[in-house]
Amino acid sequence: MIEIKTLTKTYGGGDVRAVDGIGFTVETGSLFTLLGPSGCGKTTTLRCVAGLEKPDSGEIRLFGERVYSSKSNVFVAPSRRRVGMVFQSYAIWPHMTVFQNVAYPLKGKGWSRKEMRTRALDALKMVNLDGYEDRPAPKLSGGQQQRVALARAMASDPKVFLFDEPLSNLDAKLREEMRGQIRQLQRELGITSLYVTHDQVEALSISDQIAIMDGGRIIEVGRPRDIYLHPHSQFAAQFVGLTNILPASLKGDDDRVGLRLEVPFGELVCTQAETNRPAPDSRVMVLIRPENLRLSIGKIENQPNVWSGNVISSTFLGEFLDVAVSCNGARLRARISPFSEVPDGADVYLHVAPEEFSVISG
């Protein structure tokens, strides 16, 4: 378990608050991702956990042991924290073989040469690089070098894995392959992991929990499914995927029907809202994912949340057709079947189910 309490890290004599009093818990055996734009503080947080940065204040515990505490003046050296770290740049030593790269960090830990060799070879086997141990590290592909870095982190038997944007230097296909391998290994080994990325798809696909960061603070924490389908903030909705965001006013709140909302092109009924439900007549924001919008040339009968519009443009993107629709001046994006054909300028109807969009305070 990783426990972070009121962690703060500043630079420039305190002028820049890279990490601003954040706190979170990573449960034992889970993978927790810090997700956010460049400069939001996610890598600084990771480096504080590793011991590569010393925070200004707060507390860090790894499996109950305090490795940093400003109050108690505790700072445990990185070499004693039992963390395995995988970097964005691989950090592969070019003058060494694959085996030497994996085995090198094991020196000085009191293990025999035989035990070090066994640990290194076992780690290479886990990442499907057995048989590559004598190959010069620069002769490997980018994906293979990242697997060497992963094996090196595993070989020392860490209690915690730390991943700092480990896939950002790989092409799209390799990223997809590697994130699947990382997730599979993490689950098989049951190692508590803290993962940093700015890639939303990566975070959604491998995480047990996601913390969205911005400006050194945590904006929202939740399961990937909840973060995507029912975000509690406009920042989270905009950062994770594409979202139609509409200003609205609350006209009623009925336990049986749901929230009744007024939007620029008509009325909506919603059965999903944040825990603290907005007060009547308050200003709110409606969040609708493009894939939850149904588009039809013919009128949709006997359904709530149906309104007419005019197609501005449609773009074929392989997996779906991305359609921009104007509804009384409001521009909406819908993602529909790639087999559909919707001409520009066509009159259409849009529909969203009451349970398939969210409402947050405006």
N, C-alpha and C positions, 0 to 999 in steps of 0.2 A: 504494500500500500504506500502511495505517495500522498503526503499531506502538506499543503501549502497554506500558510496563514498570513494575511496582510503583508504580502511581499512587495517591497518597493526597491527600485533600482534607478538611480539618477546619474546623469552625466553633465559635464560642463559646470561643475560646482553647484549642481542642484537645479540648473535651469531647464534641463530636459528630463522629464519623467518617463523613462523608457518602460518601466513597469510601475503601476500606480496603485499599490495597496490591494493586490488581487489575492484571492483564495479559492482553492478547489481541492478535491480529493480524487485520487485515482484508485479504484478498488483493486484488490489483489487479483492478478490474473487477467485484468482487462486492458484494453487499448484505448487510451484517452488522447484526443487530438486537439491541439491548439490551432485554430484556423483563423486567418485574417490577412489583410493586405500587408505589403512591405512596410516595415517601420512600426508595426502595431505592438511590438514587444514580445512576440511569441518565441523567437530564438533567444532573446535575452533571458526569458523565463527558463528555457531549457538549459541554458548555460549556467544559470544559478543553481539548478538542481544538480548538474554535473559537478559543480564546484569550480568551473572555469571562470565564473564571475562571482564576486562577493557582493551580495545585496547591501543596501543601506539599512534596511530594517525588515522585520518579519521573522518567520520561522519556517524551516523545511524539515520534515521528518520522512525517513525511509524505513518502512516496516517498524515504526515505533521509535526508532533511534533518531535523535536530533542531530542533523548534520550541519544545520545552521540555525542560530538563534541570536538576534541582536540583544535581546533582553538578558540572556545568560552568557553572552560573549563566547558562543560556540561556533567554530568553523572547522569542519572535518575536511582534510585534504582530499582532492579528487581520487587519488589512488586507493583510498580507504573506503570509498563509498559503494564499491561493488556495482558500478554501473557500466554497461556496455553501450558505446555511442557509435552511431553510423552517421557520417557527414555527407553533405551535398556533394562535395568534391572528391569522394571516395577515400582520399588521403592514402593512396597506395604508394609504397616506396618503389620507384622504378628500377632500382639496382638489385632488387631481391626477387626471388622466385615466389610463386603463389604460396608455397608452404612456409617460407621464411616470413612473408608478410603476416600470415595468420599466427605463427608461433612466436614472433618477436615480442609482443606484449606480455607473453607468459613468463619471460625471463625475470628473475628476481622475486618470484612468488613462492620459492621454496620447493618447487616441484622438480622431480628428476627429469633427465632428458627424455627417458622413455615415456613418462607420463605426459610431458609437453607434446611429444610427437603424437601420442594417442589422442589427446584432446584436439590438436590441430587437424588431424586427419578425420576425426569424427565430425568436427564442425564443417569441414569441406564436404563431407558426404551428405550432411543435412541440407546443404544448399546445392546439391547435385553437381559438385565440382571434384568428386573423387576421380583420380586419374590425371588431374591437372596440376598436382602439387609441385612438379619439377619444371613447369612452364614459366618463362620470364613473365612477370606481371604485365609489362607494357604490351605483350603479345595478345592480351585478352580483349574482347569487345567491351563496350561500356557496361552492358548488362552483366557480363561475367565479372568485371572489376567491382561492380557494386555488390555482387554476391560474395566476393572475397572480403570486402569490408564488413558484410554481415557475418560471415564466418569468423572473422577476427573478433568481432564484438561478442560472439557466442562462446568462443573458445575458453575465455576466462571464467565461465560459469557465473555470469552476473545475476543479481537479484532484480535489476531494473534495466530495461532497454530504453535508450533515448535516440530518437530519429530526428535529424535536422534536415528537412527537405531532401530526403535521400534519393528521390526519383526525378528531380527537376532537370537534370542534365541528360535524361534519356528521351528517345523519341516516343511518340504516343503509343505505339504497339508494345514497346518494351516496358513502358510505364505500367500499362495494364497487366502485363505478365508478371512484373516484379511485385506490384502491390498485392496480387493474389498470393505470391509466394511468401511475402512478408506476413500477411494475415494468417496463412496456413501454419507457418512456423510458429508464430506467436501463440496461436491457439494450441498447437501440439505441445509446445514447451510450457505453456501457462505462465509466461513471464510478463509481469506488470510492465506496461510500456507507455511512454509519453512520446507523442508524434507531433511534429510541426510541419505544416504545409500551408500554401496559399491556394492549393488546387481543391476546389469544392467537390469534384467527382471523387478524387482520391480520399478525401475526408469522409464522404458519405459511404464509400464502399468498404472501408476497413475498420471503422471506429465502432466502439461500444458507446462512447460518449464524445460529444464535441463541445468545446468551448470556443465561441466566436469572440475574437479580440479586436479592439480598435482603440487607438490612442493610449495604449498601455493598460487598458481596463478590459475586463470581461463583460461583454454585452449580454450574452445569453449562453446557457448550458443546457444540453438535452441530448436525447437519443437522435441519431441521424434522421430517423423517420419523422420525429416530432419537429426537429429543426426545419426540415424541408416542407412538410405538409402544413404545419401550424406554427409558424414563427411568432414570437411575442414582440418583435420589434421590426421597424421598417428597415433598419440597417441589415439585420439578419435576412430578411426577405429579399432584399436587393443583392446582397453579397452571395447568397447560396442559390444559384440558379436564376432563371428569369421569372419575373413576377409582374403582373398587371397591378398597379397600385392606384386606387381611386379614392378621392375624398368623398365622404358620405356623412350624413347626419342620421342619428338614431331616432326613429319615429315611434317605436314600441318594442316591448320585451314581453313575449308571451311564452310561458313554459311549454305550451303545447305546440305552438307554431314556430317559435324561435324569435330571433331579432328581426324587426322590420326596419329596412334601411332605405334612405333616399339617396340615389346617386345621380350623376349628371344626365343619364338617359332613362331614368325611371326608378322603379322600386325593386328591391331585392329582399329575399328572406334567407336568413342564415341560421344554421343550427350549431355552428362552431364559433366560439368566442373565447377570449382570454379569461383566466380565473376571476379577475376583478372586472365584472361586467360593467360596461359604460353606463352612465346615467342617461335617462331620457333627454332627448333633444341635444345631446352632446355631439361634438365633432369627432368622427372616427375615420379610420382608414380601412378600406376593403382590399384584401390581398387575394388575387386569383392567379393560380399557375396556368400558363397557356395550354398545357395538356389537359386541363380540366374543363376547358371551354369546348362545347359541342357546336359545330357549325352545320347549318342546313340551308339548302336553297328553298325548300318548301317550309311553310309555317309549322312550328312545333305546337301541337295542341295538348291541352290538359296538363301542363307542366308549369310550375312556378319559375321565375327568373328567366323569362324569354324576352328578348328584345331584338329589334331589327337594326340592320346596319348595312354599310356599303363597303365592298372590298377595295382597299387602297392598293395592295400589292400582295403577291404570293411568291414564295421562294422555295424551290425544291432543295432539300438538304439531305436526301438519301433516306434517313430513318423517318422523316416526317416532312410535311408541307407546312412551312411557316407562313401564316396568313395574317396580314395587318388589316384590321377592320375599323372603320369610323362609325361610332354610334353617337349621334347627336353631338358631334365635335370631339368626343372622347376617343382616343386611339387605343385599341385593344389588340393583343397578339394571341392567336390561337395556333396550336400545333395539332394537325390532323393527319389522317392516313396519307402516306406518300402516293397511294393509288388514286387519290381524289384529284380532280381538276377543277379549280375555281378561277374563272377569268377575272382580271382586274375590272373594277367597276360594277361587278355583279351585286344585286341586292340579296342579302342573306339574313338568316336568323341565328342568333347565338343563344346558348342555354348553358347554365351551370347549376348543378345540383346543390341544394341548400347545405349539405354536409361537406362539400368539396371546396370550400374556400374559408378564409379566416377574417376576423375583424379585430383590430387593435385600436387602442386609444390614439387619437390624432394629435 
